[in-house]
Amino acid sequence: MSGKAGNGHSHRASILLVDDDSTMRSLRAVMLSAHGYDVGSASNSAEAQSAWEVTRPDLVLVAFSRYSKGTLEFLEAIKRVSPQQRVAFLNGESLHLAPLFYNGELIRKAEGPGDFLERVGALLAVL
Protein backbone atom coordinates (compact mmCIF):
# COMPACT_ATOMS: atom_id res chain seq x y z
CA MET A 1 0.00 0.00 0.00
CA SER A 2 2.93 2.36 0.22
CA GLY A 3 4.94 4.08 -2.43
CA LYS A 4 6.28 7.60 -2.76
CA ALA A 5 4.99 9.74 -5.58
CA GLY A 6 7.32 9.91 -8.52
CA ASN A 7 8.73 6.40 -8.15
CA GLY A 8 6.43 4.79 -10.69
CA HIS A 9 3.75 3.69 -8.22
CA SER A 10 0.23 4.93 -8.83
CA HIS A 11 -0.33 5.26 -5.07
CA ARG A 12 1.03 8.31 -3.29
CA ALA A 13 2.08 7.39 0.21
CA SER A 14 -0.25 8.84 2.81
CA ILE A 15 0.74 10.35 6.13
CA LEU A 16 -1.46 11.41 9.02
CA LEU A 17 0.42 14.18 10.80
CA VAL A 18 -0.75 14.63 14.39
CA ASP A 19 0.66 17.77 15.99
CA ASP A 20 -0.81 20.05 18.63
CA ASP A 21 1.32 22.97 17.44
CA SER A 22 -0.64 24.53 14.56
CA THR A 23 2.38 26.35 13.08
CA MET A 24 4.61 23.28 13.05
CA ARG A 25 1.77 21.08 11.81
CA SER A 26 1.18 23.41 8.87
CA LEU A 27 4.87 23.74 8.02
CA ARG A 28 5.50 19.99 8.20
CA ALA A 29 2.38 19.25 6.17
CA VAL A 30 3.45 21.69 3.45
CA MET A 31 6.98 20.25 3.37
CA LEU A 32 5.72 16.65 3.14
CA SER A 33 3.05 17.53 0.55
CA ALA A 34 5.61 19.38 -1.56
CA HIS A 35 7.63 16.17 -1.67
CA GLY A 36 4.81 14.03 -3.00
CA TYR A 37 3.03 12.70 0.05
CA ASP A 38 -0.73 12.83 0.65
CA VAL A 39 -0.87 14.49 4.06
CA GLY A 40 -3.80 14.65 6.43
CA SER A 41 -3.45 16.44 9.72
CA ALA A 42 -4.98 16.52 13.17
CA SER A 43 -4.40 18.76 16.15
CA ASN A 44 -5.39 16.29 18.86
CA SER A 45 -6.05 12.62 19.49
CA ALA A 46 -9.82 12.86 18.87
CA GLU A 47 -9.26 14.43 15.44
CA ALA A 48 -6.51 11.91 14.75
CA GLN A 49 -8.79 8.97 15.58
CA SER A 50 -11.50 10.25 13.24
CA ALA A 51 -9.04 10.95 10.42
CA TRP A 52 -7.34 7.57 10.84
CA GLU A 53 -10.64 5.68 10.68
CA VAL A 54 -11.45 7.35 7.34
CA THR A 55 -8.02 7.39 5.67
CA ARG A 56 -5.99 4.48 7.13
CA PRO A 57 -2.72 6.21 6.20
CA ASP A 58 0.55 4.46 5.42
CA LEU A 59 2.26 6.31 8.28
CA VAL A 60 1.01 8.10 11.40
CA LEU A 61 3.54 10.76 12.38
CA VAL A 62 2.89 12.01 15.93
CA ALA A 63 4.50 15.26 17.02
CA PHE A 64 2.82 16.30 20.25
CA SER A 65 4.66 18.74 22.48
CA ARG A 66 3.22 16.86 25.44
CA TYR A 67 1.65 13.43 25.44
CA SER A 68 -1.75 12.94 26.99
CA LYS A 69 -3.88 9.99 28.01
CA GLY A 70 -5.85 10.61 24.80
CA THR A 71 -2.69 10.24 22.73
CA LEU A 72 -1.95 6.86 24.27
CA GLU A 73 -5.56 5.72 23.86
CA PHE A 74 -5.48 6.74 20.18
CA LEU A 75 -2.27 4.80 19.58
CA GLU A 76 -3.53 1.72 21.43
CA ALA A 77 -6.81 1.82 19.47
CA ILE A 78 -5.18 1.93 16.05
CA LYS A 79 -2.70 -0.81 16.99
CA ARG A 80 -5.59 -3.04 18.13
CA VAL A 81 -7.37 -2.60 14.79
CA SER A 82 -4.25 -2.52 12.62
CA PRO A 83 -1.18 -4.03 14.34
CA GLN A 84 0.96 -3.35 11.27
CA GLN A 85 0.18 0.36 11.25
CA ARG A 86 3.41 2.33 11.02
CA VAL A 87 3.63 4.99 13.72
CA ALA A 88 6.58 7.30 14.31
CA PHE A 89 7.10 10.05 16.86
CA LEU A 90 8.74 13.42 16.43
CA ASN A 91 10.15 14.74 19.67
CA GLY A 92 11.04 18.40 19.78
CA GLU A 93 10.00 21.70 18.33
CA SER A 94 12.24 21.88 15.27
CA LEU A 95 10.61 21.58 11.86
CA HIS A 96 12.94 18.86 10.65
CA LEU A 97 15.67 18.46 13.28
CA ALA A 98 13.51 16.77 15.90
CA PRO A 99 14.58 13.23 16.81
CA LEU A 100 12.32 10.61 15.23
CA PHE A 101 11.36 7.40 17.02
CA TYR A 102 9.95 4.26 15.37
CA ASN A 103 9.02 1.04 17.18
CA GLY A 104 10.63 2.40 20.32
CA GLU A 105 13.96 2.95 18.59
CA LEU A 106 15.53 6.37 18.16
CA ILE A 107 16.16 7.13 14.52
CA ARG A 108 19.05 9.56 14.45
CA LYS A 109 18.32 13.24 14.58
CA ALA A 110 17.99 14.78 11.12
CA GLU A 111 20.68 17.13 9.92
CA GLY A 112 18.46 19.03 7.51
CA PRO A 113 15.12 19.00 5.65
CA GLY A 114 16.36 16.49 3.08
CA ASP A 115 17.46 14.15 5.85
CA PHE A 116 14.04 14.40 7.52
CA LEU A 117 12.30 13.59 4.24
CA GLU A 118 14.68 10.70 3.61
CA ARG A 119 13.85 9.24 7.04
CA VAL A 120 10.12 9.57 6.40
CA GLY A 121 10.60 7.82 3.05
CA ALA A 122 12.54 5.03 4.75
CA LEU A 123 9.76 4.55 7.30
CA LEU A 124 7.27 4.21 4.47
CA ALA A 125 9.45 1.55 2.87
CA VAL A 126 9.33 -0.59 6.06
CA LEU A 127 7.17 -3.73 5.74
N, C-alpha and C positions, 0 to 999 in steps of 0.2 A: 503494500500500500504506500510505500514511501518512494520518493524520487524527487530530486531537486529540479526545478524548472531549468530548461536549457541543456539537459543531459540526454535528451532523446525520449524521455518518458512523457506520456501524455498527462500524467498526474503531477500536479505541483504539490510538494510536501506542505502539509498544514501544521501550523503551530498555534496553540492557545497560550497566549502570553498573559499571565496573571500577576498583576503588579498594583500595589495600593498607592503608588506614587504616580499621579496622572501625567506629569511631565516626562518621567523616565519611561512610562508605559508607551506614551505617544512616540517618543524618540526611538525606542527599541522597535516598535511596530513599523515605523517608517523605514528604518534601516533594514529590517528583515524583509519587508515587502519589496523594497528596492532591489533586493538580491534574489527575488524570484519565489519567495515563500508566500503562501496564503496564510495571513495572520488574523486571528480573532483575538480579542482582548477582553479582560475582565478586571474589575477593580477590587473584587473581594471574592470570598469563597462561594457565596450564594450565586453570584453572577457566573463564576467559573463552573459551578456544577451545572447550571442551566445550559451554558454554552457547550460544555463537554457532551452533555446528553444529546444535543442536536448535531454537533459536528464530528465527534470522535476523532480528534486531530491525531496526527502522527507523533507529535511531541507536545507535552505540556511543560511550559517553561515558567517556573514560579519564582517571582522576585519580590517577595514581601519584605518590607523593612522590619516587620516584627511578625512572628508567627502566632496564630491564634488557635483556639480549640477548633474553630470553623475550618481553618486551613487543614488541620490534621484530619478532621472528619471528611472533608472533600477528598483528600488524597486516599484515605482508607476506602471510601465509597467507590472511587474509580478503579482502584486495584482489586476490589472484590468483583466488580463487573468485568473488568478487563485486566487480568494479571500481567499481560504483556505490554500494557500501556507504558510508553517511555515518558518518564518524568525527570526533569532536571531542575536544579535550584540555583538561582543567582543569589549571591550573598554580597551585599555591598551596594553603594549608591552610584558607582561609576557606570556610565553607559555601556562600556564594553570591557572594562578592566576588572569587573567583579569576578571573584572566584566562582567557578561553576562546579556543582556536585552532581554526580549521576550514580544511582545505585549505592549511595553511601560513600562513594569514592570521590576525593577531590580531583577534579580535572584542573590542571595547572592554570594559573591566572593568565588571562589573555594579555598580550603585549600591545595590541592595537585592534582596530575594528575588523581588519581582515582576519586576524587570529580568532576573534570572537565568532565571526561567521564561519570560519573553518571548523571550529569546535561544534557549532550547532549542526553543520552539515555532517560531521562525523557521528554525532548522536543519532541523526536521522538514518544513517547507514547501518546502525546497530540492529541486529535481528534480521 
